[in-house]
């Protein structure tokens, strides 16, 4: 498995985790838990953005990774 494939797989996993955290944050009745999960959602959004940038860099540096 190439580095680009691993990064893309990590991105897909993180998006799934992000969706789960959002669901828990919305369904939680405890204010502290809602805030905590919301903060985790915000952190995952930052990491997702970073991974997307890294995938773009990999695709520019290594044309064989484009679109795979």
Secondary structure, 3 states (H helix, E strand, C coil): CCHHHHHHHHHHHHHHHHHHHHHHHHHCCCHHHHHHHHHHHHHHHHHHHHHHHHHHHHHHHCHHHCCC
